[in-house]
Amino acid sequence: MLDIGANTGLVTLQTINLARNLHDYHLFEPIPLHVQAIRHNLSSVGSPVTVQVHPVALSDTNGSATIFTEQLNHGNSSFLQQAIVYPDEQIETEVQTVDTSDYFSDFCDDTPLFVLKCDTQGMDALVLSRLPDKVWAKV
């Protein structure tokens, strides 16, 4: 499973609990506090399930960018400041960005199929359009 914009990892946790099979899970989440929450929420998941947390934002560039999080709802984060419901009450966090095409160029070549979940608050089209064809062929 590819969980892009994993937030606190609860969708992945639900998927793991329902799957009842051996699978690999890749969570992409750039906000450090959310990464900590993912590690806490998935701490009870053990072998043989493989969980990898990638603490980056998939993008069209390598570098860093400011992500905005609604102070009253930490689940609402976006690179698009106008996507935040209460713009006067927001948290700004500098996060690492990676070019999606580059990041996935050698990603999981031995994985036959993927389930893809993407929730990037207004950036879905950009991120998904940059996934290589070889990944889409496995979704």
Backbone torsions as a table, in degrees:
resi	resn	phi	psi	omega
1	MET	NA	137.9	171.8
2	LEU	-108.6	116.7	178.9
3	ASP	-112.0	95.5	-176.7
4	ILE	-94.5	120.4	-172.1
5	GLY	81.1	54.2	-170.2
6	ALA	-72.2	-18.5	-177.3
7	ASN	55.9	-113.2	-178.3
8	THR	-101.2	6.0	174.8
9	GLY	82.5	10.7	-175.4
10	LEU	-70.0	-32.3	176.3
11	VAL	-65.6	-42.7	177.3
12	THR	-63.3	-42.9	178.6
13	LEU	-59.2	-44.0	176.8
14	GLN	-61.7	-41.1	179.7
15	THR	-63.6	-44.5	178.6
16	ILE	-59.6	-44.3	-178.6
17	ASN	-65.8	-29.8	-179.2
18	LEU	-89.7	-26.2	-171.1
19	ALA	-67.3	-41.6	179.8
20	ARG	56.1	22.4	177.7
21	ASN	-135.1	166.6	176.2
22	LEU	-76.9	121.7	178.4
23	HIS	-143.7	162.5	173.4
24	ASP	-106.2	141.4	-178.6
25	TYR	-125.1	129.1	178.7
26	HIS	-120.9	116.2	-178.5
27	LEU	-109.2	131.2	178.7
28	PHE	-113.2	117.1	-178.4
29	GLU	-152.9	120.0	-175.0
30	PRO	-87.5	-18.9	-173.2
31	ILE	-83.3	120.1	-175.2
32	PRO	-54.8	-40.6	179.1
33	LEU	-64.7	-34.6	177.7
34	HIS	-71.2	-37.1	177.0
35	VAL	-62.0	-41.6	175.7
36	GLN	-60.2	-42.1	179.2
37	ALA	-64.3	-40.4	177.5
38	ILE	-58.8	-49.2	-177.6
39	ARG	-61.6	-37.7	176.5
40	HIS	-67.9	-49.5	-175.7
41	ASN	-65.2	-28.7	-178.2
42	LEU	-104.7	10.9	-177.6
43	SER	-64.2	-25.2	-179.7
44	SER	-83.8	-9.2	178.9
45	VAL	-78.1	124.1	-177.7
46	GLY	-123.6	-176.6	177.8
47	SER	-55.4	143.7	11.6
48	PRO	-93.0	6.2	177.3
49	VAL	-73.3	135.3	179.0
50	THR	-107.7	124.2	177.6
51	VAL	-121.0	124.6	175.4
52	GLN	-120.9	127.1	178.1
53	VAL	-102.5	123.7	178.7
54	HIS	-106.4	105.6	-173.8
55	PRO	-83.2	58.7	-178.3
56	VAL	-138.6	161.4	171.5
57	ALA	-102.2	126.4	175.0
58	LEU	-73.8	138.2	-172.1
59	SER	-154.8	-162.5	174.6
60	ASP	-108.6	6.3	179.6
61	THR	-143.2	156.8	170.4
62	ASN	-95.8	130.6	179.7
63	GLY	158.3	-132.4	177.3
64	SER	-146.9	161.4	-179.8
65	ALA	-156.5	161.3	177.1
66	THR	-90.3	129.0	174.2
67	ILE	-110.3	140.6	-176.6
68	PHE	-106.2	133.9	179.8
69	THR	-125.2	132.2	176.7
70	GLU	-65.8	127.7	-175.9
71	GLN	-64.4	-34.0	-178.3
72	LEU	-86.8	-11.8	-179.0
73	ASN	-145.5	90.0	-176.5
74	HIS	-65.3	-10.3	175.0
75	GLY	-77.5	-9.3	-179.9
76	ASN	-105.4	94.6	178.8
77	SER	-129.7	143.0	-179.1
78	SER	-159.5	152.2	169.6
79	PHE	-74.3	-17.3	179.1
80	LEU	-92.0	104.7	-175.5
81	GLN	-58.1	-33.3	-179.0
82	GLN	-70.1	-10.9	177.5
83	ALA	-79.5	-12.7	-179.8
84	ILE	-81.5	126.9	-174.6
85	VAL	-62.4	-43.4	-179.4
86	TYR	-115.2	83.1	-173.8
87	PRO	-63.6	-21.2	178.4
88	ASP	-76.5	-16.8	-177.9
89	GLU	-122.0	74.9	-176.7
90	GLN	-134.0	158.8	177.7
91	ILE	-109.9	132.9	176.5
92	GLU	-106.0	130.7	-179.5
93	THR	-132.0	130.3	175.1
94	GLU	-83.9	125.7	-176.8
95	VAL	-129.0	160.5	177.6
96	GLN	-80.6	134.9	174.3
97	THR	-114.2	145.9	176.0
98	VAL	-130.8	144.5	177.3
99	ASP	-67.7	120.8	-176.0
100	THR	-56.7	-45.5	-179.5
101	SER	-59.4	-45.8	179.6
102	ASP	-65.0	-46.0	-175.3
103	TYR	-60.8	-36.4	-176.7
104	PHE	-95.4	6.5	-176.7
105	SER	-61.7	-36.5	178.3
106	ASP	-120.4	22.6	-171.4
107	PHE	-80.7	120.5	171.9
108	CYS	49.4	49.5	178.9
109	ASP	-60.8	-24.7	-177.5
110	ASP	-92.6	4.3	179.9
111	THR	-90.3	124.1	-175.5
112	PRO	-74.5	-36.6	-176.1
113	LEU	-144.7	152.5	176.0
114	PHE	-127.7	146.0	160.4
115	VAL	-99.8	134.0	-175.4
116	LEU	-118.8	126.7	173.1
117	LYS	-123.6	126.7	-179.2
118	CYS	-132.6	122.0	177.6
119	ASP	-141.1	87.5	-174.2
120	THR	-116.9	25.7	171.3
121	GLN	45.2	66.6	175.2
122	GLY	94.9	-5.5	-178.5
123	MET	-110.3	6.3	-175.1
124	ASP	-57.0	-47.1	-176.9
125	ALA	-61.5	-41.9	179.2
126	LEU	-63.2	-50.5	-177.2
127	VAL	-63.8	-50.2	-175.8
128	LEU	-66.3	-33.5	179.8
129	SER	-68.7	-17.7	-178.2
130	ARG	-97.6	-1.8	174.5
131	LEU	-68.9	132.6	179.2
132	PRO	-62.7	152.7	179.2
133	ASP	-55.8	-34.7	-178.3
134	LYS	-64.4	-29.0	175.7
135	VAL	-75.4	-46.1	179.8
136	TRP	-59.2	-32.9	179.6
137	ALA	-64.6	-18.9	-178.6
138	LYS	-103.0	-2.4	-177.9
139	VAL	-81.3	NA	NA
